[in-house]
């Protein structure tokens, strides 16, 4: 880890200390155990596999590199608009300091949409997996760059115990070792989390080795997702040819001036 990512994870550790003081891990676990089973139709992997768009539409108000996109964006308006426009799944940022989000955004959007919801955050502790399940998320993001392989597997296995799917985010060839049977989807991040520079060509460069890494897994192979820097239908078509079935798009949607008016039509 370095630069921005290192700063974010350090803040996340401090944040978790305060959260555990407010709500103990034991109490959080008890709350989650009392929840009903997840609805089967909210499988993110299955939704992406069968969708005509494959778009994971992201709800975020800001980013560390670009500042505020839409400070007043509402979780009761934009996620339902994404669904009406044809998204296959939703990604909701829950980091407050760097992305302007909260767990409350998932709690707000969840009853208003039928799409699977990804909790997108810097998850480094089992406590955050329980939080995701409690607020209604259907999947969690695990980032290889801020976890060891052992930590990643532990969190992924816990997610499955809690009926959550796992999107593993990788960026470099060295991180392909994180892929195993506990991973449902692999996201190739086109953004360098150290510098936050984005290059969609990273997905095209990495596609051959990524497909080679998952090919021995057969029907259980994780679904491939390209993340960030996607701003046109042509790019998505080329990525699909390269083997990707999911396309995570945030900034191109959140900065569109007619966000609530069929936002996916801009692609």
N, C-alpha and C positions, 0 to 999 in steps of 0.2 A: 504494500500500500504506500501511497505517497500523495503529496500535495492535497488536493481538495478531498479526496476519499479518506485520507488519514484524519483530516480535521473532522469530517462528518462522523466517522466511526468513534472517534474520541468523545465527541459531543453525545453520541448515542449511548455510550456507556454511562456517562454522567446522568443522562436523562432517565435511563433505566433504574438507577439507584433511587431517584425520586419517585418514579412510578411504583416501584415495589414497596416503598414506604407508605404510599397512599393506599394501594391495594396489594395485600400480601400475595405471594405466589400461591399459597395454599387456598386462599379465598377465591382467587382467579380460577384455579383448577376445579374447585367445587362448582362454581358457576357454569363452567364449560361442560362438566359431567352431567348437569341437569338439562342440557339442550337436547332437542329432538334430533333425529338423524338428518343428514344433509339430503336435499332433494336430488335424485339421480340425474335429472335433466340439466343440472348446472355443472356439468363436467366441462372444464375449459378446453381440455385436449380434444374431446369429442366435438365440441362446438366449432373449434378451428378446423378440424378435419372435414366436417360436413358443410362448412360455410362457403358461400359463393365469393365472399370478400376476404375472409381470413384476417380482418382488421381487428386488432386490439386497440380500441380507442381510449386514449389516456386523459384523465382529469387531473390537471395540476395547475396551480395558480402562478408559480414562479419556478426558476431554476437558479443554481448558484452562479452560472456563467452569464445568463441573460437577464436576471432580475425578474420583475413582475410581468407576467403575460396578461393576467386578468385578476386583479386583487379581489374583485367582488364576485367572482365566479361562484355559482351556487350548485351544490351537489344534488339539489332536488330538481334542477332544470337541465343541466348539461348531460349527465349520464342517460336520462330518458330520451333526450334528443339524439344522442349517439345510437341508441337502440332503434329508434324510428328510422334513422338514416341507413341502417343496415350493418352496424358493427356486429362482429361475432362474439366479442367479449369486451370487458371493461378493465382498465387498469386505473386504480385510484391511489395517488400518492398520499401517504399518511404521515410523512415527515413534516413537522411544523416549521422549524427554523430555516431550513434550506429550500423547501418546496411549497410552503404555505398551506400544508394539508393537515389532516387529523383523522383519527379513527372514526370520529363523528361523521366524516364525509361518507364512509362506507355504510355506517348505520343509517344515514339518511337515504342514500341511494338504493340500498338493498330491497326494501319493499316496493320500490317504484319501477323496478326493472326485472326482467326474467333472464337476462344474460348472466353468465358467470362473471364474478368479480375477483380480480387479482389484487391482493394487498401488496402494493409496491413500496418497499422501505428497505432500510439497511438492517436486515434481520441477523442478529448475532447471538440471540439468547432464546431458549425455549419459551420464556415468558411472552415474547412477541408472537409466537405461534399460537399460544392460547388466546392472546388478545385478538388475533385475526379470526379465529373460530368464533369467539364470543360476539364480535360485531357483525358477522354475517358474510365474511369473505369465503370464496370457494377455492382459492389457490393463494400461494405465497411465492414471493420472489426470494431466491437465495443467490447471493453474488459470490462467485468463486474468489474474487480478488480480496474479499475481506473475511474469508473463512479458510480453515484448514480442511483437508479432505475428510478428516474424522468429524469435525464440527458439522460440515455440510451433510454428511450421512446421518448424523444424530438428529439434526433438525428436520431433514427430509423424512426420516422414519417416524418421527413424532407427528409431522404433518399428516402422514397417511393414517396414523392411529386416530387422528382427530377428523378424518374424512376430508382432508384438504389435499389438493394436487400441488405439485411443485414445478415451478419454472426456474431452472438453473441458468444464471447469466454468466457467460464466458466472453472473453475478449481475445485471448492469446492461445496459441497451440498448446502451451504448457498446462493450460487449465482443462484440457479435454480429459485428463485423468479423473476429474470429479464426476464424470458421467458413469452411472451404474443403474441397477434396476430400480432404485428408489426415485429416479428422476422421470417425470412425466413429459416435460418439454425442455428443450435447450434453446436459450435465447442467445444469439450471437450479437453482442453489443457493438454497435458501430461508433460508440462514443468512448473515448479513452477517459476512464474515471479519475485519472491523475490530473489531466489537463482540461478535461471536458471538451476537447476537440473532437468533432464528429466527421466520419468518413464512411459513407455507405459501402464503399468498395471493400471494406473489411469483411463484409458478409460474402462477397463474391470470392475474395482471396481464400477465405477459410472454408468455404462450402465443400471442396473435395476432401479435406482432411476430416471435417466434421461428419460427412456421410460415411467415410471409412471407419470412423470411431464407433458409429452406432450400428453399422451393418451387421455385426455378429449377433445383435440382440433380436433380429428378426421382427416378428409381429409386436414384440414388447418394446421396440425401439422408441425413444422419445421423439415427439414431433418437433420439427425445427422452426424457430421463430427468428426473424430479423428485427432488431430493435434500433430505433433512432435514425434520423437523417432521411427518412422516406417521405417524399413530398410529391410523388406523381404516380399515376396508374401505370405508366410505362416502367418505372422502376420496380413496382410490385410485380408486374408480369415477368420481368427478367429474373427477379428473385425467386418467383415460383418455379421458373424453368431450372433454376440452380438447386432446387430441392426444398425451399422454405414454404411452409403452409400457413404461417402466422406472421403478421406484420404489425409491430407495435408503433403507433403513431401518436405523438403528443403535441409537440410545438406547432406543427403545421395545422392542427385542428384548433388548438387553444388560441392561436393568434389570428384566426380567420375572423373577419369583421362581422360575418353573419353566422356566428357560431351556432345559434339555435335554429337556423333555417337550413336544414338538410346539409350539415357540415361535411359529410363524407363526399358530397358531390364536388368538392374542390379537388379531389384526387382523380 
